[in-house]
Amino acid sequence: MRFKLLPLIGCFAFVNAVLAEPTRVLIWDERQPRQAEAYDNFLGNEIATRLKASAKDLELRSVAMDDPEQGLSAANLDWANVLIWWGHARQGEITPETARTKIIKRLQAGTLDLIVLHSAHWSTPFMEAMNERTRLVTRQRYPDSAKGRKINFEFIPPPGRFPPASDSLVTPAFYALKRGRQVATVRVDLPNCCFPDYRADGKPSTIAVKSPGHPIAEGLPKTFPVRQTEMYNEPFHVPDPDAVIFEERWESGERFRSGMVWNIGKGRLFYFRPGHETYPVFKQPKMIQILANACRWLGND
């Protein structure tokens, strides 16, 4: 195959045109009726409107569970660089197969990055992404022996979407058994993707930036309030993240790693905890700034 060399000025123009392309963001929202307590036109549409007003370098689409193909058509997902996901009461309507074939496959290939908000910790895409990360970590932790002996892995899913007790073994958890001196069998309890304590009383929290040099935290003060929110309390049953960007605390003593990043194959996932549907969290400019920062960083592969 032969290529023609462009004139130098033409090369610069081409590079600038590529760099100027907007990051394409697909916002997926369950559009739960209770959102009307805080938002006139659903939470996802609120995020889209505010991102459009403040982040001109983002191109946005807002879709919903009740759209054709649950909003997850190939046309939408192939268009998007970043998918923002909010869900709560209808998590089980997205099947594991849908999440794996439509979202996780693209995430692993690096063609789509994912932002998961608040109660979507129990969304099917987030759970499947955490399962995939756990399988990867397991095989790195327990490689096959140099003599070619294969390890038998047993991956045990949680029995459903049930919160763990505060004194439970934190998942993912590993139970390895030896044959002679070599690990032969590993049982892995897959992550529950939940936490023992939560309280929807609308009391404020304070977010602290734990990774001030990270692009998601760009332009933010060291600490800032969430004026009304639901409380989540550690331990969060997820694999160890690659970065903790934010930590959230409440006056009653609870804490939560409220902004975390994982690499999933060639893609990246950012979980951001604030965002309960009955509190106007996404009317706060700093929440929108965080989402804009995350979209730019994730979409800038």
VEXRODO-459887 format. One record per residue (C-alpha): chain; x, y, z. Coordinates in steps of 0.02 Angstrom, whole numbers, always signed. Each point is the difference from the previous one (the first is absolute). Layout:
BEGIN
{"A"; {X; Y; Z}};
...
//
This chain:
BEGIN
{"A"; {+0; +0; +0}};
{"A"; {+68; +172; -46}};
{"A"; {-29; +162; +93}};
{"A"; {+19; +176; -66}};
{"A"; {+92; +120; +113}};
{"A"; {-106; +152; +40}};
{"A"; {+81; +172; -4}};
{"A"; {+57; +52; +173}};
{"A"; {-139; +129; +20}};
{"A"; {-126; -131; -51}};
{"A"; {+67; -120; +132}};
{"A"; {-21; +130; +136}};
{"A"; {-176; +36; -58}};
{"A"; {-42; -185; +2}};
{"A"; {+70; -23; +176}};
{"A"; {-93; +152; +65}};
{"A"; {-162; -64; -77}};
{"A"; {+23; -169; +86}};
{"A"; {+40; +82; +168}};
{"A"; {-152; +113; -17}};
{"A"; {-122; -144; -14}};
{"A"; {-123; +1; +145}};
{"A"; {-11; -140; +127}};
{"A"; {-164; -90; -32}};
{"A"; {-95; -39; +159}};
{"A"; {-152; -114; +12}};
{"A"; {-100; +28; +161}};
{"A"; {-105; -150; +50}};
{"A"; {-136; +29; +130}};
{"A"; {-129; -115; +73}};
{"A"; {-116; +154; +11}};
{"A"; {-79; -53; +162}};
{"A"; {-159; +98; +47}};
{"A"; {+72; +49; +170}};
{"A"; {+127; +108; -90}};
{"A"; {-141; +129; -15}};
{"A"; {+32; +45; +183}};
{"A"; {+164; +83; -54}};
{"A"; {-3; +17; -191}};
{"A"; {-133; +68; -117}};
{"A"; {+57; -104; -149}};
{"A"; {+87; -153; +72}};
{"A"; {+175; -16; +70}};
{"A"; {+86; -53; -161}};
{"A"; {-74; +144; -99}};
{"A"; {+54; +120; +139}};
{"A"; {+179; -61; -14}};
{"A"; {-6; +14; -190}};
{"A"; {-68; +178; +6}};
{"A"; {+129; +59; +126}};
{"A"; {+147; -85; -87}};
{"A"; {-56; +76; -165}};
{"A"; {-1; +174; +78}};
{"A"; {+168; -14; +88}};
{"A"; {+105; -119; -107}};
{"A"; {-6; +51; -183}};
{"A"; {+126; -135; -46}};
{"A"; {-124; -139; +42}};
{"A"; {-132; -66; -120}};
{"A"; {-147; -75; +94}};
{"A"; {-143; -123; -20}};
{"A"; {-124; -44; +138}};
{"A"; {-87; -169; -7}};
{"A"; {-108; -104; +116}};
{"A"; {-48; -177; +50}};
{"A"; {-166; +12; -93}};
{"A"; {+77; +55; -165}};
{"A"; {+15; -129; -141}};
{"A"; {+131; -133; +46}};
{"A"; {+2; +77; +175}};
{"A"; {+98; +147; -72}};
{"A"; {+146; -118; -35}};
{"A"; {-7; -14; -189}};
{"A"; {+160; -32; -96}};
{"A"; {-23; +171; -80}};
{"A"; {+3; +85; +171}};
{"A"; {+142; -102; +73}};
{"A"; {+110; +8; -156}};
{"A"; {-26; +189; -4}};
{"A"; {+50; +27; +182}};
{"A"; {+174; +20; +74}};
{"A"; {-69; +4; +178}};
{"A"; {-156; -76; +78}};
{"A"; {-72; +79; +159}};
{"A"; {-117; -120; +93}};
{"A"; {-130; +37; +134}};
{"A"; {-116; -136; +63}};
{"A"; {-88; -51; +160}};
{"A"; {-168; -90; +6}};
{"A"; {+6; -96; -166}};
{"A"; {+178; -65; +2}};
{"A"; {-50; -180; -39}};
{"A"; {-84; +47; -164}};
{"A"; {+173; +13; -80}};
{"A"; {+56; -180; -16}};
{"A"; {+180; -57; +28}};
{"A"; {+7; -55; -182}};
{"A"; {-53; +174; -59}};
{"A"; {+131; +81; +112}};
{"A"; {+139; -117; -56}};
{"A"; {-35; +2; -187}};
{"A"; {-47; +182; -20}};
{"A"; {+103; +92; +132}};
{"A"; {+138; -106; +80}};
{"A"; {+60; -61; -170}};
{"A"; {+21; +181; -58}};
{"A"; {+79; +48; +167}};
{"A"; {+130; -137; -13}};
{"A"; {+40; +49; -179}};
{"A"; {+25; +181; +50}};
{"A"; {-135; +68; -116}};
{"A"; {-113; +54; +144}};
{"A"; {+36; +62; +177}};
{"A"; {-127; -3; +141}};
{"A"; {-55; +118; +138}};
{"A"; {-113; -78; +132}};
{"A"; {-100; +112; +118}};
{"A"; {-65; -29; +176}};
{"A"; {-124; -147; +13}};
{"A"; {+62; -69; -164}};
{"A"; {+129; -91; +108}};
{"A"; {-127; -140; -20}};
{"A"; {-29; +29; -185}};
{"A"; {+35; -150; -109}};
{"A"; {+139; +87; -100}};
{"A"; {+93; +49; +159}};
{"A"; {-18; -173; +77}};
{"A"; {+59; -85; -159}};
{"A"; {+148; +119; -13}};
{"A"; {+49; -37; +181}};
{"A"; {-16; -187; -35}};
{"A"; {+114; +17; -150}};
{"A"; {+128; +98; +100}};
{"A"; {-7; -132; +137}};
{"A"; {+32; -141; -124}};
{"A"; {+150; +93; -69}};
{"A"; {+72; +34; +173}};
{"A"; {-29; -181; +52}};
{"A"; {+99; -71; -146}};
{"A"; {+140; +124; +31}};
{"A"; {+4; -46; +184}};
{"A"; {-5; -188; -32}};
{"A"; {+92; -36; -163}};
{"A"; {+20; -175; -67}};
{"A"; {+157; -87; +61}};
{"A"; {+161; -1; -101}};
{"A"; {-23; -188; -23}};
{"A"; {-162; +29; -94}};
{"A"; {-118; -51; +139}};
{"A"; {-166; +90; -24}};
{"A"; {-93; +77; +146}};
{"A"; {-185; -36; +16}};
{"A"; {-98; +162; +32}};
{"A"; {-175; +5; +72}};
{"A"; {-83; +171; -12}};
{"A"; {-151; +14; +117}};
{"A"; {-123; +143; -34}};
{"A"; {-98; +80; +143}};
{"A"; {-175; -74; +21}};
{"A"; {-84; +161; -53}};
{"A"; {-1; +186; +34}};
{"A"; {+8; -8; +191}};
{"A"; {+105; +118; +109}};
{"A"; {+140; -86; +98}};
{"A"; {+3; +2; +189}};
{"A"; {+131; +114; +77}};
{"A"; {+99; -149; +69}};
{"A"; {-2; -98; -164}};
{"A"; {+153; -56; -95}};
{"A"; {+33; +140; -125}};
{"A"; {-16; -57; -179}};
{"A"; {+80; -39; -118}};
{"A"; {+75; -132; +114}};
{"A"; {+121; -141; -42}};
{"A"; {+13; -175; +75}};
{"A"; {+148; -94; -74}};
{"A"; {+38; -184; +31}};
{"A"; {+166; -87; -33}};
{"A"; {+45; -170; -70}};
{"A"; {+175; -31; +64}};
{"A"; {+89; +169; -5}};
{"A"; {-101; +70; -145}};
{"A"; {-167; +89; +3}};
{"A"; {-121; -115; -90}};
{"A"; {-174; +72; +30}};
{"A"; {-58; +177; +31}};
{"A"; {-176; +45; +55}};
{"A"; {-42; +182; -34}};
{"A"; {-152; +87; +74}};
{"A"; {-38; +132; -130}};
{"A"; {-29; +179; +60}};
{"A"; {-167; +41; +77}};
{"A"; {+16; +179; -68}};
{"A"; {-88; +69; +155}};
{"A"; {+36; +57; +179}};
{"A"; {-76; -34; +171}};
{"A"; {-71; +170; +47}};
{"A"; {-102; +133; -92}};
{"A"; {-116; +138; +57}};
{"A"; {-111; +108; -111}};
{"A"; {-26; +145; +120}};
{"A"; {+67; +138; -112}};
{"A"; {+135; +56; +121}};
{"A"; {+152; +85; -77}};
{"A"; {+169; -79; -28}};
{"A"; {+174; +66; -34}};
{"A"; {+104; -61; -147}};
{"A"; {+190; +5; +14}};
{"A"; {+113; -12; -152}};
{"A"; {+119; -147; +30}};
{"A"; {+90; +10; -168}};
{"A"; {+20; +187; -35}};
{"A"; {+109; -30; -154}};
{"A"; {-129; -109; -86}};
{"A"; {-91; +77; -151}};
{"A"; {-170; -42; +75}};
{"A"; {+41; +114; +148}};
{"A"; {+61; +145; -109}};
{"A"; {-58; +171; +61}};
{"A"; {-77; -64; +162}};
{"A"; {+39; +61; +177}};
{"A"; {+73; -120; +127}};
{"A"; {-172; -24; +80}};
{"A"; {-177; +48; -47}};
{"A"; {-176; -43; +62}};
{"A"; {-142; -101; -73}};
{"A"; {-146; +97; +73}};
{"A"; {-128; -142; +0}};
{"A"; {+42; -182; -28}};
{"A"; {-25; -180; +49}};
{"A"; {+132; -78; +112}};
{"A"; {+100; -155; -50}};
{"A"; {+126; -76; +122}};
{"A"; {+152; -109; -30}};
{"A"; {+50; -135; -31}};
{"A"; {-49; +6; -182}};
{"A"; {+9; -177; -69}};
{"A"; {+97; +31; -161}};
{"A"; {+175; -46; -63}};
{"A"; {+141; +118; +49}};
{"A"; {-7; +150; -117}};
{"A"; {+145; +68; -101}};
{"A"; {-31; +172; +74}};
{"A"; {-107; +79; +136}};
{"A"; {-42; +178; -54}};
{"A"; {-125; +51; +135}};
{"A"; {-45; -48; +178}};
{"A"; {-164; +53; +78}};
{"A"; {-38; +21; +186}};
{"A"; {-152; +38; +106}};
{"A"; {-9; +87; +169}};
{"A"; {-65; -161; +79}};
{"A"; {+167; -84; -42}};
{"A"; {-33; -102; -158}};
{"A"; {+121; +4; -146}};
{"A"; {-1; -62; -179}};
{"A"; {+121; -7; -147}};
{"A"; {-114; +105; -107}};
{"A"; {+103; +13; -159}};
{"A"; {+98; -151; -64}};
{"A"; {+77; -54; -165}};
{"A"; {+33; -175; -68}};
{"A"; {+82; -57; -160}};
{"A"; {-107; -134; -84}};
{"A"; {+99; -70; -146}};
{"A"; {+42; +149; -111}};
{"A"; {-143; +104; +71}};
{"A"; {-28; +96; +161}};
{"A"; {-142; +12; +125}};
{"A"; {-33; +144; +121}};
{"A"; {-122; -23; +144}};
{"A"; {-67; +161; +79}};
{"A"; {-109; -25; +154}};
{"A"; {-108; +158; +20}};
{"A"; {-163; +7; -97}};
{"A"; {-154; -60; +94}};
{"A"; {-155; +34; -104}};
{"A"; {-99; +99; +131}};
{"A"; {+138; +126; +37}};
{"A"; {+58; +133; -126}};
{"A"; {+181; -60; +2}};
{"A"; {+27; +32; -186}};
{"A"; {-59; +179; +16}};
{"A"; {+163; +36; +92}};
{"A"; {+130; +69; -122}};
{"A"; {+143; -101; +75}};
{"A"; {-90; -164; -33}};
{"A"; {-18; +48; -183}};
{"A"; {+182; +56; -5}};
{"A"; {+53; -172; +63}};
{"A"; {-103; -87; -135}};
{"A"; {+70; +116; -135}};
{"A"; {+178; -33; +60}};
{"A"; {-33; -187; +1}};
{"A"; {-75; +0; -175}};
{"A"; {+149; +95; -70}};
{"A"; {+126; -114; +83}};
{"A"; {-87; -163; -40}};
{"A"; {-39; +50; -178}};
{"A"; {+176; +61; -36}};
{"A"; {+80; -168; -38}};
//
